[in-house]
Amino acid sequence: MTEANFTGINPAGVNFQRDLAYFADLWTNKSEQPSKATQEQWDKKAGSWIRELAGQTKRKGRLDERVAETVNYFLRKGILHSDAAVIDVGCGPGQFAAEFAKYVKSVVATDISAEMLKYAALTSEKKGLANIEFVQCNFQQADLTRLGGGQRFDLVFASLTPAIDGMNGLEKIISLSKAYCFNSTFVYGSDNIEEMLTAGLYGRPAAPVWDGRWFYALFNLLWLMGYYPETTYHEQFKNNEVEVSRQLAEHYSRALGKKIPQALEESARIYDYLQGQARGGKMELRAKTVYGWILWDVRKQEKRQSSYR
């Protein structure tokens, strides 16, 4: 293999410094609202999440489906086994961690939110799972010795979390692994009600949401760092009638607020608009969500340039 100086261009015309900096910037800037990563913000968010997960809600059903599909994926690959140690970074309400614990020797579950961890610990206790350790921390600032030190885990798992944002977060999860790292992120979403609100209420173009930047930024970063990232996609569909309620309006207020900030303060206006569009107080919902999964083996790293680490 021909090596290239990190600051130059190799014979194939690849400028590693430029490309690495470009994709690192895309990955680092994945969160447009940094305040969402604070403990206070996540503690506030925990309340609504926990209420939805406590009952047989559609959100809980979709999460249960994602957890089951993810576990089956790891089982097929032989990653989850009786001697394995797993860490779930940014575990949230702990559904993934609890399911992993059924198959492995030990699980460490970390989160910045104390409220999320209280719910996660209660869930694991109800399921009789004694092999999960819960650690409250800001992963970006966490001392790795508190998490068991480097190269302790057979699987370092992260799903839909800003905890591993930036090169610091990425290098941390890699340093914790002695085998595999995994990250799941959103890449595509369509929702006919959200698109209707976007066009009809705010006069914006109605279009599905493509947000694959984080996905392809991570893939290219790993490739340039010498790994062989494996990609998989998980799709979820919704096609049902929904009742127009204040709760539904609040949901779309938050969803639209990610691209139209004023919508965050306009759930009442959104509710009134939905009432005007509904028939018999109900509307048809047609939605699709696609998640991108990236798995890589930290033991398989080639030199794609003279030095990176």
ZADO-1210 file (C-alpha; in nm, 4 decimals, padded with zeros to 6 digits):
<atoms>
<atom x="00.0000" y="00.0000" z="00.0000" code="MET" pos="1"/>
<atom x="00.1379" y="00.3401" z="-00.1015" code="THR" pos="2"/>
<atom x="00.1423" y="00.5844" z="00.1846" code="GLU" pos="3"/>
<atom x="00.0802" y="00.9571" z="00.1556" code="ALA" pos="4"/>
<atom x="00.1987" y="01.2350" z="00.3797" code="ASN" pos="5"/>
<atom x="-00.0922" y="01.3580" z="00.5941" code="PHE" pos="6"/>
<atom x="-00.0382" y="01.7141" z="00.4747" code="THR" pos="7"/>
<atom x="-00.0138" y="01.6253" z="00.1076" code="GLY" pos="8"/>
<atom x="-00.1879" y="01.4457" z="-00.1750" code="ILE" pos="9"/>
<atom x="-00.1334" y="01.0790" z="-00.2470" code="ASN" pos="10"/>
<atom x="-00.0767" y="00.9413" z="-00.5994" code="PRO" pos="11"/>
<atom x="-00.4510" y="00.8764" z="-00.6379" code="ALA" pos="12"/>
<atom x="-00.5190" y="01.2471" z="-00.5871" code="GLY" pos="13"/>
<atom x="-00.6735" y="01.2207" z="-00.2402" code="VAL" pos="14"/>
<atom x="-00.5925" y="01.5074" z="-00.0059" code="ASN" pos="15"/>
<atom x="-00.6412" y="01.3458" z="00.3330" code="PHE" pos="16"/>
<atom x="-00.6011" y="01.6637" z="00.5334" code="GLN" pos="17"/>
<atom x="-00.8626" y="01.8500" z="00.3326" code="ARG" pos="18"/>
<atom x="-01.1098" y="01.5621" z="00.3218" code="ASP" pos="19"/>
<atom x="-01.0705" y="01.4716" z="00.6866" code="LEU" pos="20"/>
<atom x="-01.1207" y="01.8352" z="00.7922" code="ALA" pos="21"/>
<atom x="-01.4286" y="01.8649" z="00.5706" code="TYR" pos="22"/>
<atom x="-01.6056" y="01.5582" z="00.7072" code="PHE" pos="23"/>
<atom x="-01.4957" y="01.6318" z="01.0646" code="ALA" pos="24"/>
<atom x="-01.6643" y="01.9716" z="01.0314" code="ASP" pos="25"/>
<atom x="-01.9878" y="01.8134" z="00.9041" code="LEU" pos="26"/>
<atom x="-01.9828" y="01.5639" z="01.1909" code="TRP" pos="27"/>
<atom x="-01.8926" y="01.8232" z="01.4554" code="THR" pos="28"/>
<atom x="-02.1735" y="02.0563" z="01.3560" code="ASN" pos="29"/>
<atom x="-02.4427" y="01.7894" z="01.3693" code="LYS" pos="30"/>
<atom x="-02.6324" y="01.9741" z="01.6447" code="SER" pos="31"/>
<atom x="-02.7667" y="02.3140" z="01.5413" code="GLU" pos="32"/>
<atom x="-02.9033" y="02.3690" z="01.8937" code="GLN" pos="33"/>
<atom x="-02.6167" y="02.2977" z="02.1347" code="PRO" pos="34"/>
<atom x="-02.8375" y="02.3762" z="02.4358" code="SER" pos="35"/>
<atom x="-03.0242" y="02.0530" z="02.3661" code="LYS" pos="36"/>
<atom x="-02.7184" y="01.8683" z="02.4967" code="ALA" pos="37"/>
<atom x="-02.7345" y="02.0256" z="02.8434" code="THR" pos="38"/>
<atom x="-02.8524" y="01.8263" z="03.1436" code="GLN" pos="39"/>
<atom x="-03.1342" y="02.0725" z="03.2119" code="GLU" pos="40"/>
<atom x="-03.2730" y="02.0414" z="02.8590" code="GLN" pos="41"/>
<atom x="-03.2611" y="01.6624" z="02.8614" code="TRP" pos="42"/>
<atom x="-03.4126" y="01.6408" z="03.2106" code="ASP" pos="43"/>
<atom x="-03.7077" y="01.8462" z="03.0844" code="LYS" pos="44"/>
<atom x="-03.7407" y="01.6302" z="02.7737" code="LYS" pos="45"/>
<atom x="-03.7313" y="01.3136" z="02.9860" code="ALA" pos="46"/>
<atom x="-04.0741" y="01.3789" z="03.1365" code="GLY" pos="47"/>
<atom x="-04.2660" y="01.3658" z="02.8075" code="SER" pos="48"/>
<atom x="-04.0620" y="01.0693" z="02.6817" code="TRP" pos="49"/>
<atom x="-04.1264" y="00.8690" z="02.9972" code="ILE" pos="50"/>
<atom x="-04.5008" y="00.9418" z="02.9909" code="ARG" pos="51"/>
<atom x="-04.5238" y="00.8150" z="02.6334" code="GLU" pos="52"/>
<atom x="-04.3151" y="00.5059" z="02.7032" code="LEU" pos="53"/>
<atom x="-04.5119" y="00.4193" z="03.0172" code="ALA" pos="54"/>
<atom x="-04.8214" y="00.3228" z="02.8155" code="GLY" pos="55"/>
<atom x="-04.8886" y="00.1287" z="02.4992" code="GLN" pos="56"/>
<atom x="-04.8358" y="00.4306" z="02.2754" code="THR" pos="57"/>
<atom x="-04.7398" y="00.4335" z="01.9094" code="LYS" pos="58"/>
<atom x="-04.4061" y="00.5885" z="02.0037" code="ARG" pos="59"/>
<atom x="-04.3319" y="00.3022" z="02.2395" code="LYS" pos="60"/>
<atom x="-04.4301" y="00.0531" z="01.9693" code="GLY" pos="61"/>
<atom x="-04.1923" y="00.2089" z="01.7184" code="ARG" pos="62"/>
<atom x="-03.9094" y="00.2187" z="01.9726" code="LEU" pos="63"/>
<atom x="-03.9707" y="-00.1447" z="02.0684" code="ASP" pos="64"/>
<atom x="-03.9514" y="-00.2352" z="01.6994" code="GLU" pos="65"/>
<atom x="-03.6197" y="-00.0533" z="01.6552" code="ARG" pos="66"/>
<atom x="-03.4762" y="-00.2166" z="01.9671" code="VAL" pos="67"/>
<atom x="-03.5797" y="-00.5643" z="01.8508" code="ALA" pos="68"/>
<atom x="-03.4383" y="-00.5129" z="01.5003" code="GLU" pos="69"/>
<atom x="-03.1114" y="-00.3783" z="01.6398" code="THR" pos="70"/>
<atom x="-03.0695" y="-00.6687" z="01.8813" code="VAL" pos="71"/>
<atom x="-03.1426" y="-00.9205" z="01.6065" code="ASN" pos="72"/>
<atom x="-02.8818" y="-00.7499" z="01.3868" code="TYR" pos="73"/>
<atom x="-02.6157" y="-00.7886" z="01.6559" code="PHE" pos="74"/>
<atom x="-02.7182" y="-01.1460" z="01.7331" code="LEU" pos="75"/>
<atom x="-02.6867" y="-01.2467" z="01.3670" code="ARG" pos="76"/>
<atom x="-02.3350" y="-01.1082" z="01.3665" code="LYS" pos="77"/>
<atom x="-02.2406" y="-01.2796" z="01.6919" code="GLY" pos="78"/>
<atom x="-02.1647" y="-00.9480" z="01.8637" code="ILE" pos="79"/>
<atom x="-02.3974" y="-01.0072" z="02.1593" code="LEU" pos="80"/>
<atom x="-02.2900" y="-01.3147" z="02.3576" code="HIS" pos="81"/>
<atom x="-02.2622" y="-01.4319" z="02.7170" code="SER" pos="82"/>
<atom x="-01.9072" y="-01.3032" z="02.7657" code="ASP" pos="83"/>
<atom x="-01.9582" y="-00.9626" z="02.6016" code="ALA" pos="84"/>
<atom x="-01.9324" y="-00.6229" z="02.7691" code="ALA" pos="85"/>
<atom x="-02.1410" y="-00.3423" z="02.6140" code="VAL" pos="86"/>
<atom x="-02.1621" y="00.0313" z="02.6739" code="ILE" pos="87"/>
<atom x="-02.4639" y="00.2352" z="02.5602" code="ASP" pos="88"/>
<atom x="-02.3542" y="00.5984" z="02.5244" code="VAL" pos="89"/>
<atom x="-02.6437" y="00.8421" z="02.5627" code="GLY" pos="90"/>
<atom x="-02.8794" y="00.5626" z="02.6660" code="CYS" pos="91"/>
<atom x="-03.1841" y="00.7835" z="02.7261" code="GLY" pos="92"/>
<atom x="-03.4704" y="00.5838" z="02.8818" code="PRO" pos="93"/>
<atom x="-03.2599" y="00.2670" z="02.8610" code="GLY" pos="94"/>
<atom x="-03.4606" y="00.0382" z="02.6325" code="GLN" pos="95"/>
<atom x="-03.1575" y="-00.0678" z="02.4285" code="PHE" pos="96"/>
<atom x="-02.9407" y="-00.1225" z="02.7365" code="ALA" pos="97"/>
<atom x="-03.2067" y="-00.3372" z="02.9041" code="ALA" pos="98"/>
<atom x="-03.2450" y="-00.5577" z="02.5986" code="GLU" pos="99"/>
<atom x="-02.8682" y="-00.5973" z="02.5520" code="PHE" pos="100"/>
<atom x="-02.8400" y="-00.7042" z="02.9167" code="ALA" pos="101"/>
<atom x="-03.0464" y="-01.0159" z="02.8433" code="LYS" pos="102"/>
<atom x="-02.7729" y="-01.1495" z="02.6167" code="TYR" pos="103"/>
<atom x="-02.4391" y="-01.0230" z="02.7511" code="VAL" pos="104"/>
<atom x="-02.2269" y="-01.0363" z="03.0642" code="LYS" pos="105"/>
<atom x="-02.2426" y="-00.6665" z="03.1511" code="SER" pos="106"/>
<atom x="-02.3784" y="-00.3341" z="03.0272" code="VAL" pos="107"/>
<atom x="-02.2755" y="00.0197" z="03.1185" code="VAL" pos="108"/>
<atom x="-02.5402" y="00.2796" z="03.0315" code="ALA" pos="109"/>
<atom x="-02.4463" y="00.6478" z="03.0330" code="THR" pos="110"/>
<atom x="-02.6553" y="00.9605" z="02.9939" code="ASP" pos="111"/>
<atom x="-02.6311" y="01.3290" z="03.0766" code="ILE" pos="112"/>
<atom x="-02.9849" y="01.3288" z="03.2206" code="SER" pos="113"/>
<atom x="-03.0448" y="01.2109" z="03.5762" code="ALA" pos="114"/>
<atom x="-03.4169" y="01.1821" z="03.5014" code="GLU" pos="115"/>
<atom x="-03.3570" y="00.9544" z="03.2033" code="MET" pos="116"/>
<atom x="-03.1318" y="00.7324" z="03.4139" code="LEU" pos="117"/>
<atom x="-03.3874" y="00.7092" z="03.6958" code="LYS" pos="118"/>
<atom x="-03.6416" y="00.5725" z="03.4508" code="TYR" pos="119"/>
<atom x="-03.3849" y="00.3428" z="03.2871" code="ALA" pos="120"/>
<atom x="-03.2783" y="00.2009" z="03.6255" code="ALA" pos="121"/>
<atom x="-03.6399" y="00.1434" z="03.7271" code="LEU" pos="122"/>
<atom x="-03.7087" y="-00.0355" z="03.3993" code="THR" pos="123"/>
<atom x="-03.4123" y="-00.2683" z="03.4408" code="SER" pos="124"/>
<atom x="-03.5079" y="-00.3376" z="03.8028" code="GLU" pos="125"/>
<atom x="-03.8622" y="-00.4346" z="03.7015" code="LYS" pos="126"/>
<atom x="-03.7171" y="-00.6740" z="03.4440" code="LYS" pos="127"/>
<atom x="-03.4879" y="-00.8312" z="03.7027" code="GLY" pos="128"/>
<atom x="-03.1704" y="-00.7225" z="03.5262" code="LEU" pos="129"/>
<atom x="-02.8784" y="-00.6928" z="03.7675" code="ALA" pos="130"/>
<atom x="-02.5957" y="-00.6641" z="03.5130" code="ASN" pos="131"/>
<atom x="-02.6450" y="-00.2977" z="03.4128" code="ILE" pos="132"/>
<atom x="-02.4456" y="-00.0114" z="03.5635" code="GLU" pos="133"/>
<atom x="-02.5882" y="00.3377" z="03.5136" code="PHE" pos="134"/>
<atom x="-02.3466" y="00.6318" z="03.4970" code="VAL" pos="135"/>
<atom x="-02.4587" y="00.9941" z="03.4773" code="GLN" pos="136"/>
<atom x="-02.2049" y="01.2003" z="03.2856" code="CYS" pos="137"/>
<atom x="-02.1456" y="01.4400" z="03.0017" code="ASN" pos="138"/>
<atom x="-01.9695" y="01.1938" z="02.7737" code="PHE" pos="139"/>
<atom x="-01.7710" y="01.4676" z="02.6022" code="GLN" pos="140"/>
<atom x="-01.6090" y="01.5569" z="02.9357" code="GLN" pos="141"/>
<atom x="-01.6157" y="01.2149" z="03.1033" code="ALA" pos="142"/>
<atom x="-01.3006" y="01.0539" z="03.2397" code="ASP" pos="143"/>
<atom x="-01.2766" y="00.7190" z="03.0592" code="LEU" pos="144"/>
<atom x="-01.1402" y="00.5501" z="03.3718" code="THR" pos="145"/>
<atom x="-01.4810" y="00.6136" z="03.5282" code="ARG" pos="146"/>
<atom x="-01.6291" y="00.4053" z="03.2457" code="LEU" pos="147"/>
<atom x="-01.3849" y="00.1205" z="03.2914" code="GLY" pos="148"/>
<atom x="-01.0908" y="00.2479" z="03.0898" code="GLY" pos="149"/>
<atom x="-00.9898" y="00.2049" z="02.7281" code="GLY" pos="150"/>
<atom x="-01.0561" y="-00.1018" z="02.5158" code="GLN" pos="151"/>
<atom x="-01.2909" y="-00.2537" z="02.7739" code="ARG" pos="152"/>
<atom x="-01.6031" y="-00.3089" z="02.5644" code="PHE" pos="153"/>
<atom x="-01.6865" y="-00.5593" z="02.2920" code="ASP" pos="154"/>
<atom x="-01.9518" y="-00.3176" z="02.1635" code="LEU" pos="155"/>
<atom x="-01.9716" y="00.0592" z="02.2025" code="VAL" pos="156"/>
<atom x="-02.3273" y="00.1536" z="02.1058" code="PHE" pos="157"/>
<atom x="-02.4721" y="00.4984" z="02.0306" code="ALA" pos="158"/>
<atom x="-02.8163" y="00.5704" z="01.8887" code="SER" pos="159"/>
<atom x="-02.9596" y="00.9119" z="01.8003" code="LEU" pos="160"/>
<atom x="-02.7442" y="01.0910" z="02.0558" code="THR" pos="161"/>
<atom x="-02.5408" y="01.4139" z="02.0455" code="PRO" pos="162"/>
<atom x="-02.3132" y="01.2617" z="02.3125" code="ALA" pos="163"/>
<atom x="-02.0591" y="01.1522" z="02.0514" code="ILE" pos="164"/>
<atom x="-02.0690" y="01.4765" z="01.8532" code="ASP" pos="165"/>
<atom x="-01.7350" y="01.5910" z="01.7107" code="GLY" pos="166"/>
<atom x="-01.3963" y="01.4271" z="01.6766" code="MET" pos="167"/>
<atom x="-01.3554" y="01.4200" z="02.0533" code="ASN" pos="168"/>
<atom x="-01.6680" y="01.2086" z="02.0941" code="GLY" pos="169"/>
<atom x="-01.5813" y="00.9833" z="01.8014" code="LEU" pos="170"/>
<atom x="-01.2287" y="00.9171" z="01.9220" code="GLU" pos="171"/>
<atom x="-01.3621" y="00.8462" z="02.2716" code="LYS" pos="172"/>
<atom x="-01.5991" y="00.5725" z="02.1609" code="ILE" pos="173"/>
<atom x="-01.3265" y="00.4161" z="01.9484" code="ILE" pos="174"/>
<atom x="-01.0846" y="00.4183" z="02.2416" code="SER" pos="175"/>
<atom x="-01.3404" y="00.2389" z="02.4618" code="LEU" pos="176"/>
<atom x="-01.3850" y="-00.0486" z="02.2183" code="SER" pos="177"/>
<atom x="-01.1820" y="-00.3666" z="02.1839" code="LYS" pos="178"/>
<atom x="-01.3996" y="-00.4906" z="01.8979" code="ALA" pos="179"/>
<atom x="-01.7001" y="-00.3047" z="01.7567" code="TYR" pos="180"/>
<atom x="-01.8511" y="00.0431" z="01.7510" code="CYS" pos="181"/>
<atom x="-02.2008" y="00.1211" z="01.6243" code="PHE" pos="182"/>
<atom x="-02.3932" y="00.4391" z="01.5558" code="ASN" pos="183"/>
<atom x="-02.7526" y="00.4898" z="01.4448" code="SER" pos="184"/>
<atom x="-02.8737" y="00.8194" z="01.3056" code="THR" pos="185"/>
<atom x="-03.1755" y="00.9599" z="01.1215" code="PHE" pos="186"/>
<atom x="-03.1372" y="00.9914" z="00.7432" code="VAL" pos="187"/>
<atom x="-03.4849" y="01.0427" z="00.5936" code="TYR" pos="188"/>
<atom x="-03.8373" y="01.1218" z="00.7027" code="GLY" pos="189"/>
<atom x="-04.1677" y="01.1968" z="00.5319" code="SER" pos="190"/>
<atom x="-04.4890" y="01.2949" z="00.7116" code="ASP" pos="191"/>
<atom x="-04.7933" y="01.4148" z="00.5170" code="ASN" pos="192"/>
<atom x="-04.9322" y="01.6182" z="00.8095" code="ILE" pos="193"/>
<atom x="-04.6009" y="01.7941" z="00.8731" code="GLU" pos="194"/>
<atom x="-04.5666" y="01.8690" z="00.5023" code="GLU" pos="195"/>
<atom x="-04.9246" y="02.0031" z="00.4932" code="MET" pos="196"/>
<atom x="-04.8521" y="02.2353" z="00.7884" code="LEU" pos="197"/>
<atom x="-04.5235" y="02.3490" z="00.6361" code="THR" pos="198"/>
<atom x="-04.6948" y="02.4545" z="00.3126" code="ALA" pos="199"/>
<atom x="-05.0412" y="02.5549" z="00.4300" code="GLY" pos="200"/>
<atom x="-04.9620" y="02.7300" z="00.7557" code="LEU" pos="201"/>
<atom x="-04.6110" y="02.8639" z="00.6980" code="TYR" pos="202"/>
<atom x="-04.5924" y="02.8971" z="00.3203" code="GLY" pos="203"/>
<atom x="-04.2754" y="02.6900" z="00.2934" code="ARG" pos="204"/>
<atom x="-04.2071" y="02.4220" z="00.0296" code="PRO" pos="205"/>
<atom x="-04.3588" y="02.0904" z="00.1385" code="ALA" pos="206"/>
<atom x="-04.0924" y="01.8231" z="00.1083" code="ALA" pos="207"/>
<atom x="-03.9602" y="01.5166" z="00.2916" code="PRO" pos="208"/>
<atom x="-03.6705" y="01.5701" z="00.5297" code="VAL" pos="209"/>
<atom x="-03.3300" y="01.4439" z="00.4188" code="TRP" pos="210"/>
<atom x="-03.0793" y="01.4711" z="00.6995" code="ASP" pos="211"/>
<atom x="-02.8138" y="01.2218" z="00.5983" code="GLY" pos="212"/>
<atom x="-02.5271" y="01.4651" z="00.6525" code="ARG" pos="213"/>
<atom x="-02.4339" y="01.3075" z="00.9875" code="TRP" pos="214"/>
<atom x="-02.4547" y="00.9611" z="00.8378" code="PHE" pos="215"/>
<atom x="-02.2269" y="01.0182" z="00.5397" code="TYR" pos="216"/>
<atom x="-01.9951" y="01.2438" z="00.7409" code="ALA" pos="217"/>
<atom x="-01.9323" y="00.9593" z="00.9857" code="LEU" pos="218"/>
<atom x="-01.8922" y="00.7021" z="00.7088" code="PHE" pos="219"/>
<atom x="-01.6310" y="00.9125" z="00.5298" code="ASN" pos="220"/>
<atom x="-01.4495" y="01.0017" z="00.8512" code="LEU" pos="221"/>
<atom x="-01.4148" y="00.6346" z="00.9396" code="LEU" pos="222"/>
<atom x="-01.3006" y="00.5484" z="00.5896" code="TRP" pos="223"/>
<atom x="-01.0348" y="00.8188" z="00.5935" code="LEU" pos="224"/>
<atom x="-00.9237" y="00.7005" z="00.9376" code="MET" pos="225"/>
<atom x="-00.8597" y="00.3573" z="00.7878" code="GLY" pos="226"/>
<atom x="-01.1658" y="00.1615" z="00.9001" code="TYR" pos="227"/>
<atom x="-01.4146" y="-00.0372" z="00.6920" code="TYR" pos="228"/>
<atom x="-01.7571" y="00.0936" z="00.8003" code="PRO" pos="229"/>
<atom x="-02.0519" y="-00.1313" z="00.7235" code="GLU" pos="230"/>
<atom x="-02.3849" y="00.0377" z="00.6488" code="THR" pos="231"/>
<atom x="-02.7391" y="-00.0875" z="00.6997" code="THR" pos="232"/>
<atom x="-03.0761" y="00.0874" z="00.6870" code="TYR" pos="233"/>
<atom x="-03.3820" y="00.0426" z="00.9059" code="HIS" pos="234"/>
<atom x="-03.7220" y="00.1653" z="00.7822" code="GLU" pos="235"/>
<atom x="-04.0364" y="00.2332" z="00.9829" code="GLN" pos="236"/>
<atom x="-04.3810" y="00.3170" z="00.8438" code="PHE" pos="237"/>
<atom x="-04.6962" y="00.4745" z="00.9849" code="LYS" pos="238"/>
<atom x="-05.0289" y="00.4657" z="00.8003" code="ASN" pos="239"/>
<atom x="-05.3256" y="00.5264" z="01.0257" code="ASN" pos="240"/>
<atom x="-05.5871" y="00.7731" z="01.1421" code="GLU" pos="241"/>
<atom x="-05.4914" y="01.0112" z="01.4203" code="VAL" pos="242"/>
<atom x="-05.7168" y="01.2182" z="01.6419" code="GLU" pos="243"/>
<atom x="-05.6551" y="01.5916" z="01.6268" code="VAL" pos="244"/>
<atom x="-05.5666" y="01.6885" z="01.9830" code="SER" pos="245"/>
<atom x="-05.3618" y="01.9413" z="02.1748" code="ARG" pos="246"/>
<atom x="-05.0988" y="01.6729" z="02.2215" code="GLN" pos="247"/>
<atom x="-05.0792" y="01.6150" z="01.8448" code="LEU" pos="248"/>
<atom x="-05.0431" y="01.9894" z="01.7869" code="ALA" pos="249"/>
<atom x="-04.7624" y="02.0059" z="02.0425" code="GLU" pos="250"/>
<atom x="-04.5854" y="01.7207" z="01.8657" code="HIS" pos="251"/>
<atom x="-04.5927" y="01.9054" z="01.5326" code="TYR" pos="252"/>
<atom x="-04.4970" y="02.2311" z="01.7030" code="SER" pos="253"/>
<atom x="-04.1754" y="02.0637" z="01.8207" code="ARG" pos="254"/>
<atom x="-04.1157" y="01.8869" z="01.4884" code="ALA" pos="255"/>
<atom x="-04.1653" y="02.2018" z="01.2795" code="LEU" pos="256"/>
<atom x="-03.9652" y="02.4080" z="01.5285" code="GLY" pos="257"/>
<atom x="-03.6464" y="02.2363" z="01.4109" code="LYS" pos="258"/>
<atom x="-03.6695" y="02.4253" z="01.0804" code="LYS" pos="259"/>
<atom x="-03.9284" y="02.6990" z="01.1558" code="ILE" pos="260"/>
<atom x="-03.8419" y="02.8363" z="01.5036" code="PRO" pos="261"/>
<atom x="-04.1648" y="03.0340" z="01.5432" code="GLN" pos="262"/>
<atom x="-04.3621" y="02.7068" z="01.5347" code="ALA" pos="263"/>
<atom x="-04.2259" y="02.6226" z="01.8806" code="LEU" pos="264"/>
<atom x="-04.4536" y="02.8910" z="02.0261" code="GLU" pos="265"/>
<atom x="-04.7545" y="02.8225" z="01.8041" code="GLU" pos="266"/>
<atom x="-04.9037" y="02.4898" z="01.9090" code="SER" pos="267"/>
<atom x="-05.2445" y="02.6599" z="01.9561" code="ALA" pos="268"/>
<atom x="-05.2341" y="02.7972" z="01.6018" code="ARG" pos="269"/>
<atom x="-05.1284" y="02.4562" z="01.4689" code="ILE" pos="270"/>
<atom x="-05.4147" y="02.2942" z="01.6607" code="TYR" pos="271"/>
<atom x="-05.6688" y="02.5333" z="01.5091" code="ASP" pos="272"/>
<atom x="-05.5353" y="02.4686" z="01.1590" code="TYR" pos="273"/>
<atom x="-05.5479" y="02.0908" z="01.2036" code="LEU" pos="274"/>
<atom x="-05.9041" y="02.1171" z="01.3351" code="GLN" pos="275"/>
<atom x="-05.9985" y="02.2977" z="01.0155" code="GLY" pos="276"/>
<atom x="-05.8468" y="02.0232" z="00.8005" code="GLN" pos="277"/>
<atom x="-05.9845" y="01.7289" z="00.9972" code="ALA" pos="278"/>
<atom x="-06.2916" y="01.5222" z="00.9229" code="ARG" pos="279"/>
<atom x="-06.4809" y="01.4131" z="01.2280" code="GLY" pos="280"/>
<atom x="-06.1877" y="01.5241" z="01.4413" code="GLY" pos="281"/>
<atom x="-05.9469" y="01.2848" z="01.2692" code="LYS" pos="282"/>
<atom x="-05.6827" y="01.2923" z="00.9960" code="MET" pos="283"/>
<atom x="-05.4964" y="01.0313" z="00.7947" code="GLU" pos="284"/>
<atom x="-05.1266" y="01.0050" z="00.8797" code="LEU" pos="285"/>
<atom x="-04.8826" y="00.8625" z="00.6261" code="ARG" pos="286"/>
<atom x="-04.5219" y="00.8680" z="00.7399" code="ALA" pos="287"/>
<atom x="-04.1907" y="00.6959" z="00.6786" code="LYS" pos="288"/>
<atom x="-03.8676" y="00.7164" z="00.8777" code="THR" pos="289"/>
<atom x="-03.5311" y="00.5735" z="00.7735" code="VAL" pos="290"/>
<atom x="-03.2376" y="00.5273" z="01.0100" code="TYR" pos="291"/>
<atom x="-02.8826" y="00.4695" z="00.8924" code="GLY" pos="292"/>
<atom x="-02.6699" y="00.2229" z="01.0885" code="TRP" pos="293"/>
<atom x="-02.2898" y="00.2219" z="01.0777" code="ILE" pos="294"/>
<atom x="-02.0885" y="-00.0623" z="01.2311" code="LEU" pos="295"/>
<atom x="-01.7110" y="-00.0828" z="01.2336" code="TRP" pos="296"/>
<atom x="-01.4482" y="-00.3117" z="01.3813" code="ASP" pos="297"/>
<atom x="-01.1750" y="-00.1110" z="01.5559" code="VAL" pos="298"/>
<atom x="-00.9353" y="-00.4053" z="01.5129" code="ARG" pos="299"/>
<atom x="-00.9406" y="-00.3575" z="01.1358" code="LYS" pos="300"/>
<atom x="-00.7686" y="-00.0310" z="01.0563" code="GLN" pos="301"/>
<atom x="-00.5471" y="00.0289" z="00.7551" code="GLU" pos="302"/>
<atom x="-00.3003" y="00.3091" z="00.6915" code="LYS" pos="303"/>
<atom x="-00.4649" y="00.5267" z="00.4300" code="ARG" pos="304"/>
<atom x="-00.2074" y="00.7981" z="00.4974" code="GLN" pos="305"/>
<atom x="00.1233" y="00.8102" z="00.6795" code="SER" pos="306"/>
<atom x="-00.0257" y="00.9017" z="01.0170" code="SER" pos="307"/>
<atom x="-00.3572" y="00.9988" z="01.1648" code="TYR" pos="308"/>
<atom x="-00.3515" y="00.9101" z="01.5348" code="ARG" pos="309"/>
</atoms>
